[in-house]
Amino acid sequence: MFQKAIIIGCPGAGKSTFARKLSDKMHLPLYYLDMLWHKPDRTTVDRNIFDEKLKEIVLKEKWIIDGNYERTIPLRLKYCDTVIYMDYSRISCLYGVIKRVVTGYGKSRPDMGGYCPERFDLDFIKFVWNFNKKNRKRYYDILSSREDIQVIILRNRRQAAHFL
């Protein structure tokens, strides 16, 4: 099916959970961009260090990379053979974020790296609400420019479950 895939989409779509299940099913190594970016003390790594670590990953033979980090999409597209775009509605993504905060409040997710406990953040809620409006067209434009890459669009959780 594929050997190198990136998973992108709005926060709250369930990219990390989907990536973990896909990695288990396909026996491909999984890399979370959030884990590369966040240090254990809640700070972030230097951008150059992040880029170096990402370059090491994309040069590997097989992988799944979870995360948006839009400025790195061109690099990942250069090496991937598949993009899975979880293009969910804003309501579905807001539901995912709120559910994640309620069920994991004060706990750090294993895909985040460092200690980044879940908390209610109104600015993040606004970011999720506006994500598709600000990014969807650009994502589709980027993806349509690459005919050599398999693009899989999942529009809801049911499609994602069926894909798995």
C-alpha positions in Angstrom: 0.0 0.0 0.0 2.5 2.6 1.1 5.8 2.9 2.9 6.1 6.6 3.8 2.9 8.6 4.8 2.2 11.9 6.4 -1.0 12.5 8.3 -2.3 16.1 8.4 -5.6 17.8 9.4 -7.2 20.1 11.9 -6.4 19.6 15.6 -9.0 17.4 17.2 -9.5 15.3 14.1 -7.8 12.4 15.8 -4.6 12.4 13.7 -2.4 10.9 16.5 -4.8 8.2 17.4 -5.4 7.3 13.8 -1.6 7.3 13.2 -1.0 5.0 16.1 -3.6 2.5 14.9 -2.3 2.7 11.3 1.3 2.2 12.5 0.3 -0.9 14.5 -1.7 -2.3 11.6 1.0 -1.7 9.0 4.0 -2.2 11.2 5.5 1.1 10.1 7.5 3.3 12.5 5.6 6.3 13.8 7.0 9.8 14.4 5.0 12.6 16.1 6.1 16.1 15.1 5.0 17.3 18.5 7.5 15.0 20.1 10.3 16.5 18.0 9.2 20.0 18.9 8.5 19.9 22.6 11.1 19.5 25.3 10.4 17.8 28.6 10.3 21.2 30.4 7.5 22.6 28.1 9.9 24.6 26.0 10.5 23.9 22.4 13.7 22.9 20.6 15.6 25.2 18.3 14.0 25.3 14.8 17.3 24.1 13.2 17.5 21.1 15.6 13.8 20.2 14.8 14.6 20.4 11.0 17.7 18.2 11.4 15.7 15.6 13.3 12.9 15.7 10.7 15.4 15.3 7.9 16.9 12.2 9.6 13.4 10.7 9.7 12.3 11.4 6.1 15.5 9.8 4.8 14.5 6.5 6.5 13.1 3.6 4.5 9.7 3.5 6.1 7.6 5.8 8.3 4.4 7.5 9.3 4.7 11.1 10.3 1.8 12.7 12.3 1.4 16.4 12.4 0.8 19.6 10.5 3.8 22.0 11.1 2.9 23.5 7.7 6.4 24.9 7.0 7.7 21.4 6.9 5.1 20.0 4.6 7.2 20.6 1.4 10.1 18.6 2.9 7.8 15.7 3.9 6.0 15.7 0.6 9.4 15.4 -1.2 10.0 12.0 0.5 6.5 10.6 1.2 4.5 8.4 -1.1 1.1 9.0 0.6 -0.7 11.8 2.3 -3.7 11.2 4.5 -5.6 14.4 5.0 -8.2 14.2 7.8 -10.5 16.9 6.4 -13.2 16.9 9.1 -15.8 19.5 9.9 -15.0 22.2 12.5 -17.7 20.8 14.8 -16.2 17.3 14.7 -12.7 18.7 15.4 -14.0 20.9 18.3 -15.8 17.9 19.7 -12.4 16.0 19.5 -10.5 18.8 21.3 -13.2 19.2 24.0 -13.4 15.5 24.6 -9.6 15.3 24.8 -9.5 18.1 27.4 -12.3 16.7 29.5 -11.0 13.1 29.6 -7.3 14.0 29.9 -7.4 17.3 31.8 -4.1 17.9 33.6 -2.5 14.9 31.9 0.1 15.0 29.2 -0.6 13.0 26.0 2.1 10.4 25.0 2.3 11.9 21.5 3.2 15.4 22.7 6.7 15.0 24.1 7.6 16.8 27.2 5.1 17.6 29.9 2.2 19.4 28.1 -0.9 18.8 30.2 -4.3 19.1 28.7 -6.1 22.3 29.6 -8.9 24.4 28.4 -7.5 27.1 26.1 -9.9 29.6 24.5 -7.3 30.7 21.9 -6.7 27.1 20.9 -10.5 26.6 20.5 -10.6 29.7 18.2 -7.6 28.3 16.3 -9.5 25.0 15.7 -12.7 26.8 14.8 -10.8 28.8 12.1 -8.4 26.1 11.0 -10.3 24.9 7.9 -11.2 28.4 6.8 -7.5 29.4 6.9 -5.9 26.2 5.7 -8.2 23.9 3.7 -7.8 25.6 0.3 -4.0 25.9 0.8 -3.8 22.2 1.8 -5.8 21.1 -1.3 -3.7 23.4 -3.5 -0.4 21.8 -2.2 -1.8 18.3 -2.5 -3.2 18.8 -6.0 0.2 19.9 -7.2 1.8 16.5 -6.5 0.5 13.9 -8.9 3.2 11.4 -7.9 1.8 11.1 -4.4 -1.2 9.1 -3.3 -3.6 11.5 -1.5 -6.3 10.0 0.7 -9.0 12.3 2.0 -10.9 11.2 5.1 -13.9 13.4 5.8 -15.1 11.9 9.1 -14.4 9.4 11.8 -16.5 6.7 10.2 -14.4 6.9 7.0 -11.2 6.8 9.1 -12.4 3.7 11.0 -13.4 2.0 7.7 -9.9 2.9 6.2 -8.2 1.2 9.1 
